[in-house]
């Protein structure tokens, strides 16, 4: 039973840590949430996307550093 509880907990943690994408409204590039360029971005320029397809549909291009 303890093993099952641990497995369920790990699955829930994995599911809630889904990869997010952050776009820059000035450059129209999007990045993985852990990219070094996201840390340097002004908060007012950050645009969140749920997935890669959504960012591309909005006209953003992938970062050449983090390659989302």
mmCIF file of the N, C-alpha and C atoms, coordinates in Angstrom:
data_MODEL
# 
_entry.id   MODEL 
# 
loop_
_atom_site.group_PDB 
_atom_site.id 
_atom_site.type_symbol 
_atom_site.label_atom_id 
_atom_site.label_alt_id 
_atom_site.label_comp_id 
_atom_site.label_asym_id 
_atom_site.label_entity_id 
_atom_site.label_seq_id 
_atom_site.pdbx_PDB_ins_code 
_atom_site.Cartn_x 
_atom_site.Cartn_y 
_atom_site.Cartn_z 
_atom_site.occupancy 
_atom_site.B_iso_or_equiv 
_atom_site.pdbx_formal_charge 
_atom_site.auth_seq_id 
_atom_site.auth_comp_id 
_atom_site.auth_asym_id 
_atom_site.auth_atom_id 
_atom_site.pdbx_PDB_model_num 
ATOM 1   N N  . UNK A 1 1  ? 0.821  -1.196 0.000   1.00 0.00 ? 1  UNK A N  1 
ATOM 2   C CA . UNK A 1 1  ? 0.000  0.000  0.000   1.00 0.00 ? 1  UNK A CA 1 
ATOM 3   C C  . UNK A 1 1  ? 0.866  1.262  0.000   1.00 0.00 ? 1  UNK A C  1 
ATOM 4   N N  . UNK A 1 2  ? 1.953  1.235  0.763   1.00 0.00 ? 2  UNK A N  1 
ATOM 5   C CA . UNK A 1 2  ? 2.847  2.391  0.826   1.00 0.00 ? 2  UNK A CA 1 
ATOM 6   C C  . UNK A 1 2  ? 3.479  2.672  -0.536  1.00 0.00 ? 2  UNK A C  1 
ATOM 7   N N  . UNK A 1 3  ? 3.846  1.609  -1.241  1.00 0.00 ? 3  UNK A N  1 
ATOM 8   C CA . UNK A 1 3  ? 4.430  1.755  -2.577  1.00 0.00 ? 3  UNK A CA 1 
ATOM 9   C C  . UNK A 1 3  ? 3.434  2.395  -3.547  1.00 0.00 ? 3  UNK A C  1 
ATOM 10  N N  . UNK A 1 4  ? 2.182  1.987  -3.459  1.00 0.00 ? 4  UNK A N  1 
ATOM 11  C CA . UNK A 1 4  ? 1.135  2.544  -4.306  1.00 0.00 ? 4  UNK A CA 1 
ATOM 12  C C  . UNK A 1 4  ? 0.943  4.031  -4.029  1.00 0.00 ? 4  UNK A C  1 
ATOM 13  N N  . UNK A 1 5  ? 0.957  4.416  -2.767  1.00 0.00 ? 5  UNK A N  1 
ATOM 14  C CA . UNK A 1 5  ? 0.807  5.821  -2.384  1.00 0.00 ? 5  UNK A CA 1 
ATOM 15  C C  . UNK A 1 5  ? 1.966  6.649  -2.928  1.00 0.00 ? 5  UNK A C  1 
ATOM 16  N N  . UNK A 1 6  ? 3.169  6.125  -2.824  1.00 0.00 ? 6  UNK A N  1 
ATOM 17  C CA . UNK A 1 6  ? 4.346  6.821  -3.343  1.00 0.00 ? 6  UNK A CA 1 
ATOM 18  C C  . UNK A 1 6  ? 4.257  6.977  -4.861  1.00 0.00 ? 6  UNK A C  1 
ATOM 19  N N  . UNK A 1 7  ? 3.836  5.948  -5.545  1.00 0.00 ? 7  UNK A N  1 
ATOM 20  C CA . UNK A 1 7  ? 3.696  5.994  -6.998  1.00 0.00 ? 7  UNK A CA 1 
ATOM 21  C C  . UNK A 1 7  ? 2.663  7.036  -7.419  1.00 0.00 ? 7  UNK A C  1 
ATOM 22  N N  . UNK A 1 8  ? 1.550  7.061  -6.743  1.00 0.00 ? 8  UNK A N  1 
ATOM 23  C CA . UNK A 1 8  ? 0.497  8.045  -7.063  1.00 0.00 ? 8  UNK A CA 1 
ATOM 24  C C  . UNK A 1 8  ? 0.999  9.459  -6.811  1.00 0.00 ? 8  UNK A C  1 
ATOM 25  N N  . UNK A 1 9  ? 1.708  9.655  -5.714  1.00 0.00 ? 9  UNK A N  1 
ATOM 26  C CA . UNK A 1 9  ? 2.257  10.974 -5.391  1.00 0.00 ? 9  UNK A CA 1 
ATOM 27  C C  . UNK A 1 9  ? 3.224  11.436 -6.471  1.00 0.00 ? 9  UNK A C  1 
ATOM 28  N N  . UNK A 1 10 ? 4.092  10.550 -6.905  1.00 0.00 ? 10 UNK A N  1 
ATOM 29  C CA . UNK A 1 10 ? 5.057  10.902 -7.958  1.00 0.00 ? 10 UNK A CA 1 
ATOM 30  C C  . UNK A 1 10 ? 4.358  11.224 -9.272  1.00 0.00 ? 10 UNK A C  1 
ATOM 31  N N  . UNK A 1 11 ? 3.330  10.486 -9.601  1.00 0.00 ? 11 UNK A N  1 
ATOM 32  C CA . UNK A 1 11 ? 2.579  10.757 -10.832 1.00 0.00 ? 11 UNK A CA 1 
ATOM 33  C C  . UNK A 1 11 ? 1.893  12.118 -10.768 1.00 0.00 ? 11 UNK A C  1 
ATOM 34  N N  . UNK A 1 12 ? 1.340  12.451 -9.626  1.00 0.00 ? 12 UNK A N  1 
ATOM 35  C CA . UNK A 1 12 ? 0.695  13.753 -9.467  1.00 0.00 ? 12 UNK A CA 1 
ATOM 36  C C  . UNK A 1 12 ? 1.702  14.888 -9.561  1.00 0.00 ? 12 UNK A C  1 
ATOM 37  N N  . UNK A 1 13 ? 2.872  14.711 -8.981  1.00 0.00 ? 13 UNK A N  1 
ATOM 38  C CA . UNK A 1 13 ? 3.919  15.735 -9.084  1.00 0.00 ? 13 UNK A CA 1 
ATOM 39  C C  . UNK A 1 13 ? 4.342  15.934 -10.531 1.00 0.00 ? 13 UNK A C  1 
ATOM 40  N N  . UNK A 1 14 ? 4.498  14.846 -11.253 1.00 0.00 ? 14 UNK A N  1 
ATOM 41  C CA . UNK A 1 14 ? 4.888  14.929 -12.656 1.00 0.00 ? 14 UNK A CA 1 
ATOM 42  C C  . UNK A 1 14 ? 3.812  15.632 -13.476 1.00 0.00 ? 14 UNK A C  1 
ATOM 43  N N  . UNK A 1 15 ? 2.564  15.316 -13.220 1.00 0.00 ? 15 UNK A N  1 
ATOM 44  C CA . UNK A 1 15 ? 1.453  15.901 -13.978 1.00 0.00 ? 15 UNK A CA 1 
ATOM 45  C C  . UNK A 1 15 ? 1.317  17.396 -13.719 1.00 0.00 ? 15 UNK A C  1 
ATOM 46  N N  . UNK A 1 16 ? 1.581  17.842 -12.500 1.00 0.00 ? 16 UNK A N  1 
ATOM 47  C CA . UNK A 1 16 ? 1.427  19.260 -12.181 1.00 0.00 ? 16 UNK A CA 1 
ATOM 48  C C  . UNK A 1 16 ? 2.641  20.076 -12.581 1.00 0.00 ? 16 UNK A C  1 
ATOM 49  N N  . UNK A 1 17 ? 3.740  19.429 -12.936 1.00 0.00 ? 17 UNK A N  1 
ATOM 50  C CA . UNK A 1 17 ? 4.915  20.173 -13.352 1.00 0.00 ? 17 UNK A CA 1 
ATOM 51  C C  . UNK A 1 17 ? 5.051  20.143 -14.876 1.00 0.00 ? 17 UNK A C  1 
ATOM 52  N N  . UNK A 1 18 ? 3.942  20.263 -15.557 1.00 0.00 ? 18 UNK A N  1 
ATOM 53  C CA . UNK A 1 18 ? 3.946  20.247 -17.017 1.00 0.00 ? 18 UNK A CA 1 
ATOM 54  C C  . UNK A 1 18 ? 4.800  21.394 -17.554 1.00 0.00 ? 18 UNK A C  1 
ATOM 55  N N  . UNK A 1 19 ? 5.438  21.140 -18.635 1.00 0.00 ? 19 UNK A N  1 
ATOM 56  C CA . UNK A 1 19 ? 6.317  22.119 -19.237 1.00 0.00 ? 19 UNK A CA 1 
ATOM 57  C C  . UNK A 1 19 ? 5.534  23.337 -19.695 1.00 0.00 ? 19 UNK A C  1 
ATOM 58  N N  . UNK A 1 20 ? 5.994  24.485 -19.281 1.00 0.00 ? 20 UNK A N  1 
ATOM 59  C CA . UNK A 1 20 ? 5.353  25.735 -19.688 1.00 0.00 ? 20 UNK A CA 1 
ATOM 60  C C  . UNK A 1 20 ? 6.264  26.447 -20.683 1.00 0.00 ? 20 UNK A C  1 
ATOM 61  N N  . UNK A 1 21 ? 5.680  27.259 -21.500 1.00 0.00 ? 21 UNK A N  1 
ATOM 62  C CA . UNK A 1 21 ? 6.431  28.049 -22.464 1.00 0.00 ? 21 UNK A CA 1 
ATOM 63  C C  . UNK A 1 21 ? 6.174  29.520 -22.190 1.00 0.00 ? 21 UNK A C  1 
ATOM 64  N N  . UNK A 1 22 ? 7.226  30.303 -22.249 1.00 0.00 ? 22 UNK A N  1 
ATOM 65  C CA . UNK A 1 22 ? 7.134  31.735 -21.999 1.00 0.00 ? 22 UNK A CA 1 
ATOM 66  C C  . UNK A 1 22 ? 7.576  32.472 -23.249 1.00 0.00 ? 22 UNK A C  1 
ATOM 67  N N  . UNK A 1 23 ? 6.716  33.350 -23.723 1.00 0.00 ? 23 UNK A N  1 
ATOM 68  C CA . UNK A 1 23 ? 7.034  34.155 -24.906 1.00 0.00 ? 23 UNK A CA 1 
ATOM 69  C C  . UNK A 1 23 ? 7.440  35.561 -24.503 1.00 0.00 ? 23 UNK A C  1 
ATOM 70  N N  . UNK A 1 24 ? 8.199  36.201 -25.376 1.00 0.00 ? 24 UNK A N  1 
ATOM 71  C CA . UNK A 1 24 ? 8.583  37.594 -25.173 1.00 0.00 ? 24 UNK A CA 1 
ATOM 72  C C  . UNK A 1 24 ? 7.804  38.425 -26.184 1.00 0.00 ? 24 UNK A C  1 
ATOM 73  N N  . UNK A 1 25 ? 6.963  39.320 -25.690 1.00 0.00 ? 25 UNK A N  1 
ATOM 74  C CA . UNK A 1 25 ? 6.102  40.107 -26.583 1.00 0.00 ? 25 UNK A CA 1 
ATOM 75  C C  . UNK A 1 25 ? 6.881  41.139 -27.402 1.00 0.00 ? 25 UNK A C  1 
ATOM 76  N N  . UNK A 1 26 ? 8.153  41.384 -27.059 1.00 0.00 ? 26 UNK A N  1 
ATOM 77  C CA . UNK A 1 26 ? 8.983  42.284 -27.873 1.00 0.00 ? 26 UNK A CA 1 
ATOM 78  C C  . UNK A 1 26 ? 9.656  41.550 -29.021 1.00 0.00 ? 26 UNK A C  1 
ATOM 79  N N  . UNK A 1 27 ? 10.229 40.401 -28.728 1.00 0.00 ? 27 UNK A N  1 
ATOM 80  C CA . UNK A 1 27 ? 10.992 39.668 -29.743 1.00 0.00 ? 27 UNK A CA 1 
ATOM 81  C C  . UNK A 1 27 ? 10.151 38.633 -30.486 1.00 0.00 ? 27 UNK A C  1 
ATOM 82  N N  . UNK A 1 28 ? 9.002  38.289 -29.944 1.00 0.00 ? 28 UNK A N  1 
ATOM 83  C CA . UNK A 1 28 ? 8.135  37.235 -30.485 1.00 0.00 ? 28 UNK A CA 1 
ATOM 84  C C  . UNK A 1 28 ? 8.853  35.888 -30.572 1.00 0.00 ? 28 UNK A C  1 
ATOM 85  N N  . UNK A 1 29 ? 9.741  35.647 -29.577 1.00 0.00 ? 29 UNK A N  1 
ATOM 86  C CA . UNK A 1 29 ? 10.372 34.337 -29.420 1.00 0.00 ? 29 UNK A CA 1 
ATOM 87  C C  . UNK A 1 29 ? 9.769  33.698 -28.176 1.00 0.00 ? 29 UNK A C  1 
ATOM 88  N N  . UNK A 1 30 ? 9.695  32.365 -28.186 1.00 0.00 ? 30 UNK A N  1 
ATOM 89  C CA . UNK A 1 30 ? 9.228  31.673 -26.990 1.00 0.00 ? 30 UNK A CA 1 
ATOM 90  C C  . UNK A 1 30 ? 10.280 30.701 -26.502 1.00 0.00 ? 30 UNK A C  1 
ATOM 91  N N  . UNK A 1 31 ? 10.233 30.449 -25.195 1.00 0.00 ? 31 UNK A N  1 
ATOM 92  C CA . UNK A 1 31 ? 11.286 29.712 -24.501 1.00 0.00 ? 31 UNK A CA 1 
ATOM 93  C C  . UNK A 1 31 ? 10.684 28.676 -23.568 1.00 0.00 ? 31 UNK A C  1 
ATOM 94  N N  . UNK A 1 32 ? 11.502 27.679 -23.200 1.00 0.00 ? 32 UNK A N  1 
ATOM 95  C CA . UNK A 1 32 ? 11.125 26.772 -22.115 1.00 0.00 ? 32 UNK A CA 1 
ATOM 96  C C  . UNK A 1 32 ? 11.154 27.600 -20.837 1.00 0.00 ? 32 UNK A C  1 
ATOM 97  N N  . UNK A 1 33 ? 10.347 27.219 -19.880 1.00 0.00 ? 33 UNK A N  1 
ATOM 98  C CA . UNK A 1 33 ? 10.246 28.024 -18.649 1.00 0.00 ? 33 UNK A CA 1 
ATOM 99  C C  . UNK A 1 33 ? 11.560 28.131 -17.881 1.00 0.00 ? 33 UNK A C  1 
ATOM 100 N N  . UNK A 1 34 ? 12.487 27.224 -18.094 1.00 0.00 ? 34 UNK A N  1 
ATOM 101 C CA . UNK A 1 34 ? 13.778 27.245 -17.383 1.00 0.00 ? 34 UNK A CA 1 
ATOM 102 C C  . UNK A 1 34 ? 14.908 27.875 -18.203 1.00 0.00 ? 34 UNK A C  1 
ATOM 103 N N  . UNK A 1 35 ? 14.617 28.422 -19.353 1.00 0.00 ? 35 UNK A N  1 
ATOM 104 C CA . UNK A 1 35 ? 15.633 29.010 -20.225 1.00 0.00 ? 35 UNK A CA 1 
ATOM 105 C C  . UNK A 1 35 ? 16.293 30.219 -19.553 1.00 0.00 ? 35 UNK A C  1 
ATOM 106 N N  . UNK A 1 36 ? 17.569 30.393 -19.808 1.00 0.00 ? 36 UNK A N  1 
ATOM 107 C CA . UNK A 1 36 ? 18.311 31.517 -19.240 1.00 0.00 ? 36 UNK A CA 1 
ATOM 108 C C  . UNK A 1 36 ? 17.740 32.864 -19.677 1.00 0.00 ? 36 UNK A C  1 
ATOM 109 N N  . UNK A 1 37 ? 17.136 32.920 -20.847 1.00 0.00 ? 37 UNK A N  1 
ATOM 110 C CA . UNK A 1 37 ? 16.609 34.180 -21.362 1.00 0.00 ? 37 UNK A CA 1 
ATOM 111 C C  . UNK A 1 37 ? 15.310 34.596 -20.676 1.00 0.00 ? 37 UNK A C  1 
ATOM 112 N N  . UNK A 1 38 ? 14.586 33.646 -20.115 1.00 0.00 ? 38 UNK A N  1 
ATOM 113 C CA . UNK A 1 38 ? 13.357 33.981 -19.395 1.00 0.00 ? 38 UNK A CA 1 
ATOM 114 C C  . UNK A 1 38 ? 13.706 34.786 -18.143 1.00 0.00 ? 38 UNK A C  1 
ATOM 115 N N  . UNK A 1 39 ? 14.801 34.430 -17.493 1.00 0.00 ? 39 UNK A N  1 
ATOM 116 C CA . UNK A 1 39 ? 15.228 35.136 -16.277 1.00 0.00 ? 39 UNK A CA 1 
ATOM 117 C C  . UNK A 1 39 ? 15.600 36.585 -16.579 1.00 0.00 ? 39 UNK A C  1 
ATOM 118 N N  . UNK A 1 40 ? 16.065 36.863 -17.788 1.00 0.00 ? 40 UNK A N  1 
ATOM 119 C CA . UNK A 1 40 ? 16.510 38.200 -18.175 1.00 0.00 ? 40 UNK A CA 1 
ATOM 120 C C  . UNK A 1 40 ? 15.377 39.050 -18.753 1.00 0.00 ? 40 UNK A C  1 
ATOM 121 N N  . UNK A 1 41 ? 14.245 38.441 -18.972 1.00 0.00 ? 41 UNK A N  1 
ATOM 122 C CA . UNK A 1 41 ? 13.105 39.102 -19.615 1.00 0.00 ? 41 UNK A CA 1 
ATOM 123 C C  . UNK A 1 41 ? 12.349 39.980 -18.622 1.00 0.00 ? 41 UNK A C  1 
ATOM 124 N N  . UNK A 1 42 ? 11.927 41.154 -19.042 1.00 0.00 ? 42 UNK A N  1 
ATOM 125 C CA . UNK A 1 42 ? 11.073 41.997 -18.203 1.00 0.00 ? 42 UNK A CA 1 
ATOM 126 C C  . UNK A 1 42 ? 9.729  41.311 -18.003 1.00 0.00 ? 42 UNK A C  1 
ATOM 127 N N  . UNK A 1 43 ? 9.214  41.396 -16.792 1.00 0.00 ? 43 UNK A N  1 
ATOM 128 C CA . UNK A 1 43 ? 7.945  40.751 -16.456 1.00 0.00 ? 43 UNK A CA 1 
ATOM 129 C C  . UNK A 1 43 ? 6.800  41.217 -17.362 1.00 0.00 ? 43 UNK A C  1 
ATOM 130 N N  . UNK A 1 44 ? 6.798  42.485 -17.729 1.00 0.00 ? 44 UNK A N  1 
ATOM 131 C CA . UNK A 1 44 ? 5.698  43.020 -18.552 1.00 0.00 ? 44 UNK A CA 1 
ATOM 132 C C  . UNK A 1 44 ? 5.700  42.439 -19.963 1.00 0.00 ? 44 UNK A C  1 
ATOM 133 N N  . UNK A 1 45 ? 6.823  41.868 -20.392 1.00 0.00 ? 45 UNK A N  1 
ATOM 134 C CA . UNK A 1 45 ? 6.924  41.304 -21.738 1.00 0.00 ? 45 UNK A CA 1 
ATOM 135 C C  . UNK A 1 45 ? 6.642  39.805 -21.792 1.00 0.00 ? 45 UNK A C  1 
ATOM 136 N N  . UNK A 1 46 ? 6.445  39.171 -20.632 1.00 0.00 ? 46 UNK A N  1 
ATOM 137 C CA . UNK A 1 46 ? 6.241  37.720 -20.589 1.00 0.00 ? 46 UNK A CA 1 
ATOM 138 C C  . UNK A 1 46 ? 4.813  37.346 -20.962 1.00 0.00 ? 46 UNK A C  1 
ATOM 139 N N  . UNK A 1 47 ? 4.711  36.367 -21.858 1.00 0.00 ? 47 UNK A N  1 
ATOM 140 C CA . UNK A 1 47 ? 3.420  35.825 -22.286 1.00 0.00 ? 47 UNK A CA 1 
ATOM 141 C C  . UNK A 1 47 ? 3.495  34.312 -22.079 1.00 0.00 ? 47 UNK A C  1 
ATOM 142 N N  . UNK A 1 48 ? 2.538  33.743 -21.371 1.00 0.00 ? 48 UNK A N  1 
ATOM 143 C CA . UNK A 1 48 ? 2.548  32.306 -21.082 1.00 0.00 ? 48 UNK A CA 1 
ATOM 144 C C  . UNK A 1 48 ? 1.755  31.534 -22.128 1.00 0.00 ? 48 UNK A C  1 
ATOM 145 N N  . UNK A 1 49 ? 2.278  30.373 -22.464 1.00 0.00 ? 49 UNK A N  1 
ATOM 146 C CA . UNK A 1 49 ? 1.609  29.460 -23.386 1.00 0.00 ? 49 UNK A CA 1 
ATOM 147 C C  . UNK A 1 49 ? 1.549  28.090 -22.732 1.00 0.00 ? 49 UNK A C  1 
ATOM 148 N N  . UNK A 1 50 ? 0.461  27.376 -22.960 1.00 0.00 ? 50 UNK A N  1 
ATOM 149 C CA . UNK A 1 50 ? 0.298  26.036 -22.404 1.00 0.00 ? 50 UNK A CA 1 
ATOM 150 C C  . UNK A 1 50 ? 1.084  24.992 -23.179 1.00 0.00 ? 50 UNK A C  1 
ATOM 151 N N  . UNK A 1 51 ? 1.294  25.238 -24.463 1.00 0.00 ? 51 UNK A N  1 
ATOM 152 C CA . UNK A 1 51 ? 2.019  24.275 -25.279 1.00 0.00 ? 51 UNK A CA 1 
ATOM 153 C C  . UNK A 1 51 ? 2.698  24.971 -26.446 1.00 0.00 ? 51 UNK A C  1 
ATOM 154 N N  . UNK A 1 52 ? 3.577  24.236 -27.099 1.00 0.00 ? 52 UNK A N  1 
ATOM 155 C CA . UNK A 1 52 ? 4.376  24.755 -28.208 1.00 0.00 ? 52 UNK A CA 1 
ATOM 156 C C  . UNK A 1 52 ? 3.495  25.194 -29.378 1.00 0.00 ? 52 UNK A C  1 
ATOM 157 N N  . UNK A 1 53 ? 2.493  24.393 -29.669 1.00 0.00 ? 53 UNK A N  1 
ATOM 158 C CA . UNK A 1 53 ? 1.596  24.671 -30.788 1.00 0.00 ? 53 UNK A CA 1 
ATOM 159 C C  . UNK A 1 53 ? 0.888  26.013 -30.604 1.00 0.00 ? 53 UNK A C  1 
ATOM 160 N N  . UNK A 1 54 ? 0.471  26.297 -29.385 1.00 0.00 ? 54 UNK A N  1 
ATOM 161 C CA . UNK A 1 54 ? -0.209 27.550 -29.078 1.00 0.00 ? 54 UNK A CA 1 
ATOM 162 C C  . UNK A 1 54 ? 0.721  28.745 -29.326 1.00 0.00 ? 54 UNK A C  1 
ATOM 163 N N  . UNK A 1 55 ? 1.986  28.629 -28.947 1.00 0.00 ? 55 UNK A N  1 
ATOM 164 C CA . UNK A 1 55 ? 2.955  29.715 -29.149 1.00 0.00 ? 55 UNK A CA 1 
ATOM 165 C C  . UNK A 1 55 ? 3.190  29.969 -30.633 1.00 0.00 ? 55 UNK A C  1 
ATOM 166 N N  . UNK A 1 56 ? 3.353  28.912 -31.403 1.00 0.00 ? 56 UNK A N  1 
ATOM 167 C CA . UNK A 1 56 ? 3.589  29.052 -32.841 1.00 0.00 ? 56 UNK A CA 1 
ATOM 168 C C  . UNK A 1 56 ? 2.364  29.647 -33.532 1.00 0.00 ? 56 UNK A C  1 
ATOM 169 N N  . UNK A 1 57 ? 1.185  29.213 -33.141 1.00 0.00 ? 57 UNK A N  1 
ATOM 170 C CA . UNK A 1 57 ? -0.050 29.739 -33.718 1.00 0.00 ? 57 UNK A CA 1 
ATOM 171 C C  . UNK A 1 57 ? -0.195 31.241 -33.450 1.00 0.00 ? 57 UNK A C  1 
ATOM 172 N N  . UNK A 1 58 ? 0.366  31.706 -32.309 1.00 0.00 ? 58 UNK A N  1 
ATOM 173 C CA . UNK A 1 58 ? 0.303  33.120 -31.953 1.00 0.00 ? 58 UNK A CA 1 
ATOM 174 C C  . UNK A 1 58 ? 1.387  33.943 -32.661 1.00 0.00 ? 58 UNK A C  1 
ATOM 175 N N  . UNK A 1 59 ? 2.216  33.285 -33.476 1.00 0.00 ? 59 UNK A N  1 
ATOM 176 C CA . UNK A 1 59 ? 3.225  34.001 -34.251 1.00 0.00 ? 59 UNK A CA 1 
ATOM 177 C C  . UNK A 1 59 ? 4.603  34.056 -33.611 1.00 0.00 ? 59 UNK A C  1 
ATOM 178 N N  . UNK A 1 60 ? 4.805  33.299 -32.542 1.00 0.00 ? 60 UNK A N  1 
ATOM 179 C CA . UNK A 1 60 ? 6.104  33.277 -31.872 1.00 0.00 ? 60 UNK A CA 1 
ATOM 180 C C  . UNK A 1 60 ? 6.998  32.212 -32.494 1.00 0.00 ? 60 UNK A C  1 
ATOM 181 N N  . UNK A 1 61 ? 8.319  32.454 -32.456 1.00 0.00 ? 61 UNK A N  1 
ATOM 182 C CA . UNK A 1 61 ? 9.288  31.489 -32.989 1.00 0.00 ? 61 UNK A CA 1 
ATOM 183 C C  . UNK A 1 61 ? 10.106 30.903 -31.824 1.00 0.00 ? 61 UNK A C  1 
ATOM 184 N N  . UNK A 1 62 ? 10.571 29.659 -31.966 1.00 0.00 ? 62 UNK A N  1 
ATOM 185 C CA . UNK A 1 62 ? 11.314 29.022 -30.881 1.00 0.00 ? 62 UNK A CA 1 
ATOM 186 C C  . UNK A 1 62 ? 12.691 29.661 -30.642 1.00 0.00 ? 62 UNK A C  1 
ATOM 187 N N  . UNK A 1 63 ? 13.091 29.691 -29.390 1.00 0.00 ? 63 UNK A N  1 
ATOM 188 C CA . UNK A 1 63 ? 14.419 30.160 -28.993 1.00 0.00 ? 63 UNK A CA 1 
ATOM 189 C C  . UNK A 1 63 ? 15.473 29.218 -29.542 1.00 0.00 ? 63 UNK A C  1 
ATOM 190 N N  . UNK A 1 64 ? 16.589 29.771 -29.994 1.00 0.00 ? 64 UNK A N  1 
ATOM 191 C CA . UNK A 1 64 ? 17.662 28.943 -30.535 1.00 0.00 ? 64 UNK A CA 1 
ATOM 192 C C  . UNK A 1 64 ? 18.560 28.384 -29.432 1.00 0.00 ? 64 UNK A C  1 
ATOM 193 N N  . UNK A 1 65 ? 18.393 28.855 -28.205 1.00 0.00 ? 65 UNK A N  1 
ATOM 194 C CA . UNK A 1 65 ? 19.200 28.362 -27.081 1.00 0.00 ? 65 UNK A CA 1 
ATOM 195 C C  . UNK A 1 65 ? 18.549 27.146 -26.422 1.00 0.00 ? 65 UNK A C  1 
ATOM 196 N N  . UNK A 1 66 ? 17.291 27.290 -25.988 1.00 0.00 ? 66 UNK A N  1 
ATOM 197 C CA . UNK A 1 66 ? 16.618 26.199 -25.272 1.00 0.00 ? 66 UNK A CA 1 
ATOM 198 C C  . UNK A 1 66 ? 15.872 25.240 -26.191 1.00 0.00 ? 66 UNK A C  1 
ATOM 199 N N  . UNK A 1 67 ? 15.661 25.645 -27.431 1.00 0.00 ? 67 UNK A N  1 
ATOM 200 C CA . UNK A 1 67 ? 15.003 24.812 -28.443 1.00 0.00 ? 67 UNK A CA 1 
ATOM 201 C C  . UNK A 1 67 ? 13.701 24.157 -27.963 1.00 0.00 ? 67 UNK A C  1 
ATOM 202 N N  . UNK A 1 68 ? 12.707 24.977 -27.642 1.00 0.00 ? 68 UNK A N  1 
ATOM 203 C CA . UNK A 1 68 ? 11.449 24.412 -27.137 1.00 0.00 ? 68 UNK A CA 1 
ATOM 204 C C  . UNK A 1 68 ? 10.675 23.639 -28.195 1.00 0.00 ? 68 UNK A C  1 
# 
